[in-house]
Amino acid sequence: MAKPTDGLQLIVDRELLTWAVGRAIICRLAGTVLDQKDAVMLTTKKNGVEVGCEVISGSAYDKIAARLVETMAANGMELEVVDGRELWS
């Protein structure tokens, strides 16, 4: 995946995250209203095929990030992270 600062990729990632936040509205982990500039979209893949996607708040992601990456790796899955805090920094 390209760096989020790459021109076209930045635009695509921002638009995708904005759409996903508008669709989810609430962080299911924190129970707070999502903000695109603070939200994190997690896409899980197995053998290169997307099997799930979730949008959570940045603070919720910070609490589970290390454990989540470890669990995904242990189950042979990849985790793609689009972090709004990086996209709008």
KEMARTI-628540 format. One line per field, with one value per residue: residue in one letter; x, y, z of N, C-alpha, C, O, CB in turn. Coordinates in Angstrom, 2 decimals. Glycine has a CB too. Layout:
<tikes>
lomi: a:...
nx: X:...
ny: Y:...
nz: Z:...
cax: X:...
cay: Y:...
caz: Z:...
cx: X:...
cy: Y:...
cz: Z:...
ox: X:...
oy: Y:...
oz: Z:...
cbx: X:...
cby: Y:...
cbz: Z:...
</tikes>
This chain:
<tikes>
lomi: m:a:k:p:t:d:g:l:q:l:i:v:d:r:e:l:l:t:w:a:v:g:r:a:i:i:c:r:l:a:g:t:v:l:d:q:k:d:a:v:m:l:t:t:k:k:n:g:v:e:v:g:c:e:v:i:s:g:s:a:y:d:k:i:a:a:r:l:v:e:t:m:a:a:n:g:m:e:l:e:v:v:d:g:r:e:l:w:s
nx: 0.84:0.46:2.12:0.26:0.59:0.99:-0.15:-2.68:-3.40:-3.75:-6.04:-7.93:-7.90:-8.79:-11.39:-12.58:-12.41:-13.98:-16.48:-16.86:-16.95:-19.25:-21.10:-20.86:-21.08:-21.10:-18.60:-18.16:-16.67:-15.88:-18.20:-18.66:-19.31:-18.13:-15.38:-14.06:-11.44:-10.23:-10.79:-10.20:-9.83:-10.09:-9.12:-9.44:-7.68:-7.46:-5.33:-5.04:-7.64:-10.33:-11.89:-13.21:-14.21:-13.89:-14.71:-13.30:-12.78:-9.87:-8.75:-9.79:-8.57:-5.87:-5.80:-6.14:-4.39:-1.73:-2.31:-4.20:-2.80:-0.99:-2.76:-3.96:-1.74:-1.10:-3.22:-2.84:-3.61:-3.91:-3.66:-4.95:-4.52:-6.11:-5.59:-7.15:-5.98:-3.45:-3.96:-5.03:-3.10
ny: -1.18:2.23:5.11:7.15:9.80:10.08:11.62:10.80:8.44:9.42:11.03:9.08:7.39:9.21:9.81:7.27:6.62:8.69:8.03:5.51:6.21:7.80:5.86:4.06:5.65:5.39:4.38:1.07:-0.02:2.00:3.43:5.99:8.89:8.81:10.52:11.56:12.49:11.36:8.72:5.18:2.86:-0.54:-3.19:-6.55:-9.26:-12.42:-14.59:-12.66:-11.89:-9.83:-10.07:-8.78:-5.62:-2.80:0.20:2.22:4.33:6.42:6.35:3.96:2.17:2.57:1.33:-1.38:-2.09:-3.41:-5.99:-6.77:-6.84:-8.87:-11.05:-11.25:-11.96:-14.42:-15.93:-16.08:-13.89:-10.72:-7.27:-4.28:-0.91:2.18:5.22:7.99:10.02:10.20:10.78:13.34:14.90
nz: 0.00:-0.73:0.69:2.99:2.37:-0.30:-3.20:-4.92:-3.54:-0.97:-1.30:-2.05:0.24:2.22:1.28:1.32:4.06:5.11:4.01:5.25:7.96:7.99:7.46:9.63:11.96:14.89:17.20:17.87:19.91:21.75:22.03:21.22:19.15:15.87:14.30:11.33:11.21:13.33:13.30:12.73:10.21:9.90:7.98:7.43:6.02:4.44:2.93:0.94:0.39:1.22:4.32:6.31:7.76:9.80:11.50:13.88:16.79:17.17:19.74:20.74:19.00:19.68:22.16:21.57:19.56:19.57:20.55:18.67:16.20:16.78:17.21:14.67:13.09:14.24:13.36:10.69:9.17:7.50:8.33:7.37:7.86:8.00:9.08:10.26:11.72:10.71:8.07:8.01:9.18
cax: 0.00:1.22:2.10:-0.93:0.89:1.05:-1.28:-3.93:-3.72:-4.26:-7.41:-8.75:-8.02:-9.65:-12.78:-13.04:-12.62:-15.13:-17.67:-17.00:-17.36:-20.64:-21.91:-20.82:-21.50:-20.69:-17.55:-18.75:-15.84:-15.89:-19.55:-18.63:-19.55:-16.87:-14.94:-13.16:-10.05:-9.74:-11.22:-9.27:-10.53:-9.32:-9.57:-8.75:-7.57:-6.91:-4.87:-5.26:-9.07:-10.91:-12.88:-13.90:-13.83:-14.49:-14.23:-13.33:-12.12:-8.43:-8.42:-10.09:-7.52:-4.64:-5.91:-6.13:-3.51:-0.68:-2.95:-4.88:-1.78:-0.49:-3.81:-4.10:-0.58:-1.21:-4.26:-2.49:-4.38:-3.27:-4.45:-4.68:-4.97:-6.20:-5.72:-7.51:-5.05:-2.32:-4.44:-5.31:-2.09
cay: 0.00:3.48:5.95:7.99:11.15:10.06:12.39:10.12:7.51:10.24:11.41:7.86:6.97:10.17:9.64:5.97:6.72:9.57:7.22:4.47:6.87:8.18:4.64:3.47:6.72:5.17:3.39:-0.02:-0.33:3.11:3.97:7.43:9.28:8.82:11.70:11.06:12.90:10.59:7.33:4.22:1.80:-1.78:-4.17:-7.82:-10.06:-13.77:-15.00:-11.55:-11.63:-9.10:-10.85:-7.94:-4.22:-2.14:1.56:2.50:5.58:6.33:5.96:2.52:1.47:2.63:0.38:-2.78:-2.25:-4.42:-7.30:-7.06:-7.21:-10.18:-12.04:-11.41:-12.70:-15.79:-16.59:-16.02:-12.82:-9.42:-6.14:-3.01:0.17:3.54:6.03:9.36:10.93:10.37:11.34:14.78:15.56
caz: 0.00:-0.82:1.88:2.97:1.91:-1.76:-3.70:-5.23:-2.46:0.14:-1.64:-2.00:1.64:2.92:0.85:1.81:5.50:5.32:3.71:6.26:9.21:7.81:7.49:10.96:12.87:16.28:17.46:18.64:21.08:22.71:22.17:20.92:17.76:15.11:13.58:10.29:11.45:14.47:13.13:12.15:9.50:9.92:7.00:7.62:4.80:4.56:1.60:0.02:0.20:2.33:5.06:7.27:7.86:10.96:11.76:15.31:17.14:17.33:21.11:20.86:18.26:20.46:23.26:21.12:18.39:19.71:20.68:17.41:15.21:17.22:16.96:13.22:12.60:14.73:12.59:9.27:8.54:7.34:8.81:6.69:8.74:7.46:10.29:9.97:12.40:9.80:6.79:8.13:10.04
cx: 0.88:1.15:0.88:-0.67:1.02:-0.25:-2.59:-4.34:-4.28:-5.71:-8.34:-8.97:-8.91:-11.11:-13.36:-13.32:-13.82:-16.43:-17.92:-17.46:-18.83:-21.58:-21.98:-21.40:-20.96:-19.57:-18.15:-17.93:-15.94:-17.29:-19.64:-18.92:-18.20:-16.64:-13.89:-11.70:-9.41:-10.03:-10.12:-10.10:-9.60:-9.93:-8.75:-8.80:-6.98:-6.58:-5.17:-6.71:-9.63:-11.99:-13.62:-13.36:-14.59:-13.89:-14.40:-12.63:-10.63:-8.04:-8.71:-9.00:-6.22:-4.64:-5.74:-5.09:-2.50:-1.27:-3.61:-3.90:-1.24:-1.50:-3.98:-2.95:-0.65:-2.25:-4.03:-3.27:-3.56:-4.21:-4.02:-5.31:-4.97:-6.55:-5.97:-6.57:-3.82:-2.75:-4.65:-4.28:-1.25
cy: 1.24:4.24:6.86:9.41:11.22:10.65:11.66:9.17:8.26:10.60:10.20:7.42:7.92:9.97:8.32:6.01:7.60:8.81:6.20:5.05:7.26:6.99:4.06:4.40:6.56:4.13:2.31:-0.38:0.75:3.67:5.46:7.67:9.39:10.15:11.23:11.40:12.16:9.10:6.48:3.11:0.59:-2.75:-5.43:-8.61:-11.42:-14.24:-13.93:-11.19:-10.94:-9.93:-10.02:-6.53:-3.60:-0.75:1.82:3.84:5.37:5.88:4.47:1.71:1.45:1.60:-1.07:-3.08:-3.39:-5.83:-7.72:-7.53:-8.61:-11.29:-12.30:-12.25:-14.16:-16.59:-16.50:-14.97:-11.55:-8.34:-4.89:-1.91:1.49:4.42:7.50:10.37:11.17:11.05:12.84:15.48:16.52
cz: 0.00:0.51:1.82:2.48:0.39:-2.29:-3.91:-4.12:-1.26:-0.10:-1.50:-0.55:2.44:2.57:1.37:3.30:5.82:5.08:4.82:7.60:9.12:7.88:8.90:12.03:14.29:16.35:18.35:19.87:22.15:22.96:21.89:19.45:17.05:14.43:12.58:10.54:12.62:14.32:12.49:11.50:9.41:8.92:7.21:6.32:5.14:3.16:0.54:-0.23:1.44:3.00:6.10:7.30:9.02:11.09:13.25:15.58:17.31:18.72:21.34:20.16:19.08:21.59:22.81:20.04:18.52:19.76:19.38:16.34:15.52:16.92:15.48:12.66:13.02:13.94:11.08:8.50:8.46:7.84:8.08:7.53:7.99:8.66:9.92:10.60:11.55:8.51:6.86:9.01:9.22
ox: 1.92:0.24:0.50:-1.62:1.15:-1.33:-3.54:-5.53:-5.19:-6.53:-9.42:-10.09:-9.71:-11.98:-14.51:-14.34:-14.60:-17.38:-19.05:-18.27:-19.58:-22.73:-23.05:-22.14:-20.41:-19.60:-18.60:-18.47:-16.07:-17.53:-20.61:-18.79:-17.26:-17.59:-12.93:-10.81:-8.22:-9.57:-9.23:-10.96:-8.48:-11.11:-7.53:-9.82:-6.11:-7.46:-5.51:-6.98:-9.44:-12.90:-14.57:-12.23:-15.78:-12.71:-15.49:-11.98:-10.18:-7.10:-7.96:-8.57:-5.55:-3.59:-5.26:-4.94:-2.44:-0.79:-3.57:-4.15:-1.06:-1.13:-4.13:-3.18:-0.31:-2.15:-4.92:-3.55:-2.63:-5.43:-2.86:-6.49:-3.96:-7.66:-5.11:-6.39:-3.20:-1.99:-4.48:-4.56:-0.35
oy: 1.28:4.04:7.30:10.15:12.31:10.23:11.89:9.09:7.77:10.50:10.30:7.12:7.46:9.96:8.28:5.51:7.29:8.92:6.04:4.44:7.08:7.12:3.62:3.95:7.52:3.12:2.59:-0.99:0.44:4.32:6.11:6.78:9.98:10.84:10.56:10.66:12.29:8.29:7.00:2.51:0.68:-3.09:-5.40:-8.65:-11.54:-14.27:-14.24:-10.26:-11.40:-10.44:-10.50:-6.26:-3.84:-0.55:1.68:4.40:4.25:5.10:3.80:0.68:0.42:1.05:-1.91:-4.24:-4.25:-6.73:-8.90:-8.52:-9.42:-12.36:-13.45:-13.15:-15.05:-17.82:-16.82:-15.14:-11.34:-8.50:-4.48:-1.97:1.87:4.38:8.16:11.47:12.23:11.82:13.54:16.56:17.16
oz: 0.66:1.32:0.74:2.21:-0.15:-1.89:-3.16:-3.79:-0.60:0.81:-0.91:-0.16:3.26:3.44:1.81:3.76:6.72:5.86:5.27:8.30:10.09:8.31:9.34:12.91:14.84:15.64:19.46:20.80:23.34:23.98:22.29:18.61:17.58:14.03:12.96:10.12:12.88:15.12:11.81:12.14:8.92:9.01:7.16:5.63:6.00:2.29:-0.60:-1.00:2.56:2.33:6.71:6.91:9.20:10.83:13.80:14.70:17.57:18.88:22.05:20.67:19.14:21.94:23.57:19.66:17.65:19.09:19.01:15.66:14.62:16.44:15.06:11.86:12.24:13.87:10.30:7.31:9.24:7.79:8.15:7.86:7.40:9.18:9.34:10.07:11.64:7.93:5.86:9.53:9.75
cbx: -0.95:0.68:3.40:-1.53:2.16:1.28:-0.91:-3.81:-2.47:-3.41:-7.48:-8.09:-6.64:-9.22:-12.87:-12.01:-11.36:-15.06:-17.51:-15.68:-16.47:-20.82:-21.33:-19.38:-23.00:-21.90:-16.28:-18.91:-14.39:-14.98:-20.05:-17.26:-20.34:-16.87:-14.36:-13.57:-9.98:-10.36:-12.49:-8.29:-10.97:-9.29:-9.43:-9.36:-6.72:-7.91:-5.52:-4.63:-9.85:-11.49:-12.21:-13.80:-14.11:-14.26:-15.00:-12.66:-12.73:-7.79:-9.21:-11.49:-7.28:-4.46:-7.25:-7.47:-2.77:0.14:-3.98:-5.64:-0.63:-0.17:-5.13:-4.15:0.72:-1.58:-5.60:-2.72:-5.68:-2.88:-4.31:-5.25:-4.08:-7.29:-4.45:-8.90:-4.64:-1.68:-5.74:-6.71:-1.18
cby: 0.00:4.36:6.78:8.05:11.64:8.61:12.96:9.36:6.70:11.51:11.98:6.72:6.89:11.61:9.67:4.88:7.28:10.80:6.51:3.72:8.11:8.88:3.59:3.11:6.78:4.72:4.04:-1.25:-0.49:4.21:3.70:8.03:10.62:7.70:12.82:11.61:14.40:11.12:7.26:3.63:2.27:-2.40:-3.63:-8.62:-9.34:-14.77:-16.33:-11.87:-12.96:-7.76:-12.02:-8.54:-3.46:-2.97:2.62:1.36:6.18:7.67:6.81:2.19:2.14:4.04:0.54:-3.14:-0.98:-4.16:-7.29:-5.82:-6.18:-10.16:-11.57:-10.03:-12.06:-15.79:-15.99:-17.34:-12.57:-9.17:-5.97:-3.01:0.27:3.65:5.91:9.63:10.37:9.01:10.67:14.99:14.51
cbz: 1.21:-1.97:2.01:4.33:2.55:-2.31:-4.94:-6.55:-2.05:0.31:-3.07:-2.80:2.29:2.59:-0.69:1.50:6.18:4.38:2.35:6.45:9.49:6.50:6.52:11.32:12.92:17.14:18.13:17.76:20.66:22.22:23.55:21.31:17.67:14.07:14.56:8.96:11.70:15.77:12.28:13.24:8.07:11.35:5.53:8.78:3.74:5.28:1.19:-1.27:-0.09:1.85:5.73:8.63:6.52:12.25:10.89:16.11:18.42:17.03:22.12:20.26:16.89:21.04:23.95:20.60:18.14:20.97:21.80:16.92:15.19:18.73:17.56:12.53:13.13:16.21:12.93:8.65:9.30:5.85:10.35:5.21:10.00:6.29:11.16:10.42:13.77:9.48:6.39:8.71:10.72
</tikes>
